[in-house]
Every structure is written in C-alpha cells, then in structure tokens.
Amino acid sequence: MNIKEYNLSNNTENDFLWKFVTVEKFLSIILNSKLYFTRIDCFEDVQEGISPELLLLNHLKDNLMTLAPFNQLSQVHSIDMFPKETDGLIDKLKENQKYNFANCWYLSKNNIESVAMWNLYSHPNGMALNIKYSKFYDKILKSKFDSRVNLKTLTFGRIKYVNFQDPYELNRIKKEIENTAFIKDQSFIHENEFRIVAEIEKYENKPFSPKKGFSKYKQKEFYDRNSQIYGLDISLNGFLDYEFEIVFHPKITSWIKKDLIKILNKFKIPYKTRDSKLKLN
C-alpha cells in the first residue's frame, strides 16, 4: 500500500486536528481502535469527487441553453448536448466515488475551537478528539493498517476549496488537481477540512440475477445494498499511543462527563481529558 500527501502546507507547526463526534461514534473509535471511512458519494455533498472538466462541461451546456435557438427547442424537445463527453466524465466520477473512502477532520490553526463544527458534527453530550497535526502525522506514518479489503493508497491532505460556479477559476486550477477527492465547493469552506482518503483495489460485482417467486424490485434493493462497499473500518495498530486529548462539548452534562471518564479509566484509555474553552448557553 502506498502512502501519499496532498495539498499540505510546509508550515504545520501550529496546526491541530479535531474530530467532533457523538458519544456512540467516540466509543466506537476508542474501544475498537478504528477509524471509519465513508465512501465519498455517501456524504451530503453530491459533488464529492467531481472533476473540474465535468463542471466546466456542465457550465458550457448551461450557457448554450440560454441562447435563443436551444432555449426555444428545449421547450418542445429534450436536448442532449455532448453525450459522449458527458458520459465519459460521469463514468470516471462514478468509478472515483466507488473506490475512494474518506475519514474527515477539522484543521485548526493555533488549536482554536469551532462552534459551527461542534453544532454540525457533535451534540451537547458529545466530545472531540484533538491532537497536534505533526504528532498525528508522524505516528500514523509508522502505523500498520488493517482492513477487510485490500487498500491501494492512503492519501493525507487538506481540501482545496474552489468556486464551482466560476468557470474561469475551474479552468485555471484543472491542471493542478491530481486527486479530485480533495476538492470541494467553497460553500463548504467553514469545514476547513483535512481528510485521509483510502483508495481500495477494484472489485467486480456478480451480475444481478433475480430469482423466481420473489419480487425482483426487493431483490434489486437488497443487491444494491449488499453488492458494494459503502464504508470501511480501518484499524490502526498502536492507536492508544497517539497523543489524543479528549475535549468535552461546551454543553455537556456533568454526570455524562463523569461516566465517560469512568469508561476511559476502566478500559485503560490513556488520553488526557479537558473541558471545552468555549462558553455557551
């Protein structure tokens, strides 16, 4: 398996990583020493993994449709522009989405917390894993990874935020983008995301073949749900040696915090704990 870097700053001395989580996700991570990787087309952003070339082609088609001849014709007949080019780029997108999985973190300068990220990815009785980027990166490079599927590449990097509505910017950066799993529309810039992207080896699905006597639609639904991989648990050897600090949500209930600390002690989880520095009602 190859390990790569993408879009990383040369100056990371003051960079810190945060993973804001709910209680159940937190317990799953620390008790199993695993990180969960979501297939990128399962995120909220339906344009995960999209290429600048496909975005530019869509802009071109939209602009052509504003011209009178095309606009008038579209009122009475469907228009399919550049079908071969469109299909080719969508095929690449679908393949990219199928084999790439991401584990996402918030990247913070000077370890400053984010109210928005607490609200989006945790809840009042949740917490966050916090670690200095350089310590995390040095440790993970030495880790051994275990997964139920064959991992082809692990890539670590920051998201590059791009204005997907600006064809001039898309045209300017299209040659710079080596991995489309690391670009997102600038509307997501508040996430300031660092992610680990796991690319898996390609796999083939058996063709769908419905059995008689059962609903083919129910069978197809079951087939679609079980014939593909939508998420990965990747184990990190030596996970307890990472210098994580557990930060409790600014609104956490005191008895829940006490019980969580008891769980950490019972399972000999060595991470330090602290309260959030934010003061919220």
C-alpha positions in Angstrom: 0.0 0.0 0.0 1.2 3.5 -0.9 1.0 6.5 1.4 0.8 9.9 -0.2 0.4 13.6 0.8 -1.7 16.1 -1.0 -2.1 19.9 -0.7 -0.2 20.1 2.6 1.4 23.3 3.9 5.1 23.4 4.6 4.4 25.1 7.9 2.3 22.9 10.1 3.8 23.7 13.4 0.7 25.4 14.7 -1.8 23.1 13.0 -4.2 20.9 15.1 -6.7 18.3 14.1 -10.2 18.0 15.6 -12.7 15.2 15.2 -16.1 16.3 16.6 -18.2 13.2 17.3 -21.2 11.9 19.2 -20.9 9.6 22.2 -21.5 6.5 20.2 -19.0 7.3 17.5 -16.4 8.3 20.1 -16.8 5.0 22.0 -16.6 3.0 18.7 -13.3 4.8 17.8 -11.5 4.4 21.1 -12.8 1.0 22.1 -12.1 -0.6 18.8 -9.0 1.5 17.8 -10.6 2.0 14.4 -11.4 4.9 12.1 -14.4 4.7 9.9 -14.1 5.7 6.3 -17.2 6.7 4.3 -17.5 6.2 0.6 -17.3 9.7 -0.8 -20.6 9.6 -2.7 -22.3 8.9 0.6 -21.6 12.3 2.0 -24.0 15.2 2.0 -22.2 16.9 -0.9 -23.3 15.1 -4.0 -20.4 16.6 -5.9 -17.7 14.8 -3.9 -15.0 13.6 -6.3 -16.2 15.7 -9.3 -13.6 16.9 -11.8 -13.2 20.5 -13.0 -13.6 19.1 -16.5 -17.1 17.9 -15.8 -18.0 21.1 -14.0 -16.8 23.1 -17.0 -18.7 21.0 -19.4 -21.9 21.5 -17.4 -21.3 25.2 -17.4 -20.9 25.2 -21.2 -24.1 23.3 -21.7 -26.0 25.7 -19.3 -24.7 28.7 -21.2 -25.6 27.2 -24.6 -29.1 26.6 -23.3 -29.6 30.3 -22.7 -29.1 31.0 -26.4 -32.4 31.5 -28.2 -32.3 28.5 -30.7 -31.5 26.0 -28.0 -33.8 27.6 -25.4 -36.8 27.6 -27.8 -36.1 24.0 -28.9 -35.9 22.8 -25.3 -39.5 23.9 -24.8 -40.8 21.2 -27.1 -37.9 18.6 -27.2 -35.3 17.2 -24.9 -31.7 18.3 -25.9 -28.7 16.1 -25.1 -25.5 18.1 -25.7 -22.1 16.4 -25.8 -23.4 13.0 -24.7 -20.2 11.1 -25.4 -18.0 13.6 -23.5 -20.5 13.8 -20.6 -20.9 10.0 -20.3 -17.1 9.6 -20.2 -16.6 12.1 -17.4 -19.5 10.8 -15.4 -18.1 7.2 -15.7 -14.8 8.5 -14.3 -16.7 10.2 -11.5 -18.7 7.1 -10.6 -15.5 5.0 -10.6 -13.7 7.5 -8.4 -16.5 7.6 -6.0 -16.9 3.8 -5.8 -13.3 3.1 -4.8 -12.4 6.1 -2.6 -13.4 6.5 1.1 -12.7 9.4 3.4 -12.2 10.0 7.1 -12.6 13.7 7.9 -11.1 16.1 10.4 -11.2 19.8 11.2 -7.9 21.6 10.7 -7.3 24.4 13.2 -4.6 27.0 13.4 -3.4 27.5 16.9 -5.9 25.0 18.2 -8.9 27.3 18.1 -12.3 25.6 18.5 -15.2 25.9 16.1 -18.7 26.5 17.4 -20.0 25.6 13.9 -18.3 22.2 13.9 -19.5 21.4 17.4 -23.0 22.1 16.2 -22.7 20.2 12.9 -20.9 17.0 14.0 -21.4 16.5 17.7 -24.2 17.2 20.2 -24.4 18.7 23.7 -23.2 15.4 25.3 -20.6 14.7 22.7 -16.8 15.4 22.6 -13.9 15.8 20.2 -10.6 14.1 19.6 -7.9 16.7 19.5 -4.2 16.3 18.5 -1.3 18.3 17.1 -1.1 17.6 13.4 2.6 16.9 13.4 2.3 14.3 16.1 -0.7 12.7 14.4 1.1 12.5 11.1 4.4 11.2 12.5 2.5 8.5 14.3 0.3 7.4 11.5 3.2 7.0 9.1 4.6 4.4 11.5 1.2 2.6 11.9 0.2 -0.6 10.4 -3.3 -0.7 8.9 -5.8 -3.5 8.9 -8.9 -3.6 6.8 -11.3 -6.3 5.4 -10.5 -5.1 1.9 -7.2 -4.5 0.1 -6.1 -0.9 0.4 -4.3 0.5 -2.6 -3.4 4.0 -1.4 -3.8 6.2 1.7 -3.6 9.9 1.0 -3.4 12.6 3.6 -4.2 16.2 2.8 -6.2 19.4 3.0 -9.3 20.1 1.0 -8.8 22.7 -1.7 -11.9 24.9 -1.8 -12.9 26.1 -5.3 -15.8 28.2 -6.6 -17.6 25.6 -8.7 -19.8 28.5 -10.1 -16.7 30.2 -11.7 -15.6 28.7 -15.0 -12.5 30.9 -15.0 -11.3 29.5 -11.7 -12.1 26.0 -12.7 -10.2 26.3 -15.9 -7.2 27.8 -14.0 -6.9 25.1 -11.5 -7.9 22.0 -13.5 -4.3 21.1 -14.2 -3.4 21.5 -10.6 -5.9 18.9 -9.3 -4.3 15.5 -9.1 -6.9 13.9 -6.8 -10.5 15.1 -7.1 -11.3 13.6 -3.7 -9.6 16.7 -2.3 -11.6 19.5 -3.9 -14.9 20.8 -2.7 -17.1 23.8 -3.5 -16.2 27.0 -1.5 -19.6 26.8 0.2 -18.1 24.2 2.5 -15.1 26.3 3.4 -16.3 26.6 7.0 -15.3 22.9 7.5 -11.6 23.7 6.8 -11.2 20.0 6.2 -8.2 17.7 6.5 -9.0 14.2 5.3 -7.5 10.8 4.9 -8.6 9.2 1.7 -8.4 5.4 1.3 -8.4 4.1 -2.2 -9.2 0.4 -2.4 -8.4 -2.2 -5.0 -11.1 -2.6 -7.7 -13.6 -5.3 -7.2 -16.2 -6.9 -9.5 -19.8 -7.4 -8.6 -21.7 -10.5 -9.7 -24.4 -9.5 -12.2 -27.9 -9.1 -10.8 -30.0 -12.2 -11.4 -33.4 -12.2 -9.7 -34.9 -15.5 -8.5 -38.4 -16.5 -9.5 -41.1 -16.4 -6.8 -39.8 -13.2 -5.2 -40.2 -9.5 -6.0 -37.4 -8.5 -8.4 -37.6 -5.0 -7.0 -37.0 -6.2 -3.5 -34.2 -8.4 -4.7 -32.6 -5.5 -6.6 -32.8 -3.3 -3.5 -31.1 -6.0 -1.5 -28.5 -6.5 -4.2 -27.7 -2.8 -4.4 -27.3 -2.6 -0.7 -25.0 -5.6 -0.3 -23.1 -5.9 -3.5 -21.0 -2.8 -3.0 -18.8 -1.4 -0.2 -20.2 1.8 1.3 -17.9 2.2 4.4 -14.6 0.8 5.8 -13.3 0.3 9.3 -9.6 0.7 9.3 -7.7 -0.4 12.4 -4.6 1.5 13.5 -2.0 -0.5 15.4 -0.8 1.4 18.4 -3.8 3.6 18.5 -3.6 4.1 22.2 -0.1 5.6 21.8 -1.4 8.5 19.8 -1.3 11.7 22.0 -5.0 12.5 21.7 -6.7 14.8 24.1 -10.4 14.4 24.6 -12.3 17.7 24.7 -15.8 17.6 26.2 -18.6 19.6 24.5 -19.2 23.0 26.0 -22.8 22.0 26.9 -22.0 18.5 28.2 -24.0 17.3 31.3 -21.7 16.8 34.3 -22.9 13.2 35.1 -22.3 12.1 31.5 -18.8 13.5 31.6 -18.1 11.6 34.8 -19.4 8.4 33.4 -17.3 8.8 30.2 -14.2 9.3 32.3 -15.1 6.1 34.2 -15.3 4.3 30.9 -11.9 5.6 29.9 -10.3 4.5 33.2 -12.0 1.1 33.1 -10.6 0.3 29.6 -7.3 2.0 30.4 -7.6 4.6 27.7 -4.6 6.9 28.4 -5.8 10.0 26.7 -6.0 13.2 28.7 -9.4 14.9 29.1 -10.4 18.6 29.4 -13.4 20.8 29.1 -14.0 23.0 26.0 -12.8 26.5 26.3 -16.0 27.8 24.8 -18.7 29.2 27.0 -22.2 28.6 25.5 -25.7 28.7 26.9 
